[in-house]
Amino acid sequence: MIKRIKEYYTITATIELLSGLHIGGSKDTIEIGGNDQPIIRNPLNNEPYIPGSSLKGKMRTLLEWNLGLFDKSKGDPCTPDIDKDRHNLITRIFGTLNKQNEVGPTRIIVNDAYLTHSWSEKIKNKRISLTEDKYENSIDRRSGTAKHPRPIERVVPGVEFEFKISYRVFELENRNKESADKENIIKEDSELFDYVLYAIYLLEKDYLGGSGSRGCGKIKFKNIKINSDNYNDMDEVFQNRLKQFLEKEKVI
């Protein structure tokens, strides 16, 4: 099915936190009296970052939900017997652990998002703290009183991270026309790239990390740029392609 790798698309942007962000880290080094729900940090400089796996996982989940690939009876997303064609669309983009699946290599590569240079310098020069302890409670439904307050560590709103995605476009082998007409779902990799843009759009509308229903994890993508061998860097590319995609089809 796959002949060769044709080109790479690259998306870069800045992630701005609109509310506090909590993505859990290791509890191995918690001191007595410390927060037992710490955030993940770069072990080399102790700066917070956003793992690529968190970004990729949430983008995939939001696409699965939007495409109707969540099996409510089993509680499992992207079950093949719900819609095999759309399931293969997701696995072509994001990959699969199923060795029997013939969709080929994962198309999307999501990098860890580290602090922007300006925010990293602010920490060093001004020695400011980028985190806060937010106390959360369980509410007694009868009395309306808070119980069991527990702190979670969050990166404070306003902090910015560098976002980068690489997308591999493979050249597919020529398919039999009758078979291609029968399986309209088989699209070129360059067409599937629009679903990546859509996933970014959905993520900005949703939340990232934990405690999203309690106000955490609201983010905004700024200065989005798309680059490929076929066109120059320009912010409008993202908006134009996404607009065309939304007008054409939200689902297949």
N, C-alpha and C positions, 0 to 999 in steps of 0.2 A: 504493500500500500504506500509506503514512504520511499521515495527515491533518494533525496538528499536534503540537506538544510539549505534553504533558499536565501534567507536574510533574517535580521533581527529587528524588532521594533523595541524602542526603549521609551518608558514613561518616567519622567522625573517630576517631582513636586515638593512642596513644603507642607508638612502636616502641622496645623496649628491646633492646640488643645483649647476647646471652648468651655470645657468643664474638666474637673480633675480626672486623671486617668489612673486606673489600677490594673496592672498586669502582674500577677503574682510571681515572686521570686523564691529563692532558697531560704528556708528557715533554720539552716544549720548553724548560722553564726549569730542567732538572736541572743542578746544579752538579757540578764535578769531585769525584768521591768520593761523590756523593749516591746515593740510592736510585733505581734505574732502573725501579721498579714503584710509582710514587706513587699515592695515592688521588685521587679527584676532590674539588675544593674550590671554594667560592664565591669568585670572583675579587675580590669587593668587600671581604670580611673574612677571607679565607683559612680559613674554617671548613669542615669536612667536611660533606657533605650526601649524600642518597640521591636520584639522579635518578628522576623519575616513570617514565621509559622503562624503567629497570631493574626497578622494581616491577611495572609493567604487563606487561612482557615475560615475567617469570618466572611471574606469575599465569596468563598465557595458556598458556604452555608446560605448566605443571602440569595445567591443565584439559584440554589436548589429549591429554596422556599418559593421564590418568585416563579420558577418554572413548574411548580407543582410536583416536585420530586420528593416530597416528604411523606413517608408511609405512616399515616396516623395509627394504623392498627398495630404496627410493630415499633413505632417510635424511632424508626431509622430513616435517615436522609438518603436520597439518591439510590433507591432500591431498583435494580435493573428491570424487574418484572412489572414495574409501574409504567415505564416508557423506556424501552431499550434504546431508542434513537437519541432521546434527549439525555439519557444517562451517559451514552457514549460521548455526547458533546461535552459534558462536564468533565469526564475522565480524560478526554483529549487535551483539554486546557490545563486541568489541575493534577492529573496523574491518578494512578490507582495501584493498589498493592496486589491486585488480582493478576497473576502471571498468565492466566488464560485469556485475558482481554487483549485484543489485537489493535488497540488504538494508537500504539506507538509511544514514544517518549513524552514526558510532560512538556507542555509548551511554555508555561509560565515559570519564571524564576523571580521570587520576591526577596529582596535584600532586607537585612535588618535595618531599621531606621534609627540612626544615631542623632544626637543633638546637632543642630546647625552650628556652624563655626561661631556665629555671634553669641549664641546662648552658652556654648562651651566657654567662651572667653569671659562672659559675665560671671560665671561661677568662679573662675580663676582670679579675676581682677577685683570683683566686688565681694567675693566670698558669700554670695547669697545662697539661700536654700531653695531648691526646686521642688521640695516635697512638703506635704502636710499630713497630719493625722486627722482623719475624718471619723467621727464616732457614729456608728449605726446602731439602731435599736430594733428589737422586736416589740410590736404593739399588742397589748392585751385587748382583744376585741370587745370584751365585756366592759372593762373599766376605762379603756382608752389610754392607759398609762404605758410608758415605755419600760421595757425590761431588758436585762442582759446587754447593756451597752458594750460595744466592742469596737476598737479602732482599726481602721484599715489605712495603709499608707497610700497616698496618691501623689502623682506629679501635678503641680498646680496649673490652673488655666493660664493660657498665654504662651506657654513653652512651645518651641517649634522643633520639629525633627525633619531630617532629610529622607525623602521617600524615593525609591527607585525600583522599577520593575523591568525585566527583560523578557521579551516574548519571542520565542523561536518559531519561524515560519518554515514549515517543511513543504517541499514539492511532492505532491502525491502522484502515484502512478496513474496513467490513463485508465479510466474505467470504461467498461462496456456501457454504451449509451442506454441500452434498454435497462440495465441494472441501475444506472445513475438516475434515469427517469422514475424508476420504481422506488428508489431511496433518495428522495429529495432532501433528506436530512443531512446527507453527506456534503459538507461545505468545505471550501478551501480554508486553510489555516488563517489566511489574511482576513477572511470574513468572521471567523470566530474571535478575532481580536476585539471586535466591537462588544462582545460579551464581557471582556475584561474592563472596558470603559464603563459598561453598565454596572458592573460589580463595584467599581469605585464610586459611582453615583449613588448606589444603594447604601454603601458603607457610610457615606457622609450623611445620609438620612437616618441611619440607625445609630449604633454605638460600637465602640471597640473596648475590649477588656471586660472586667467584671463589674457587677453592680450597675449595669446600664439602666435598669428600671428604677434605680434610686438616684439617677442624675449623673452618673459617672460616664466617661468615655465619649462625650460628644466631640467630634473633630471636624475640621474643615481643611480641604485641599486647596492650596494656593499656588499660583505660578505653575500650573500644569503645562508641561511641554511633552510633545511626542516627536521622536526622531526615528527615521528609518533611512534606508538607502534611497528611498523614492521621493522623499520630500524633506524640506528644511525644518528646523526648529521653529515652531510658532504656537503661541497659546491657543489660537483659534482652531487649530486642528482638532484638539480634544472636544471642544464645544460643538464644532460642525459635525464630526463623526457621530458623537453621541446623539445630537439632535436628529440626524438622519436615521439612526438606528431606532430611536424611540418612535419616530413617525412611522417607520416601516413595520416594526414588530417588537413587542416586548417578550413574546414567547414564539416558539417556532410554529 
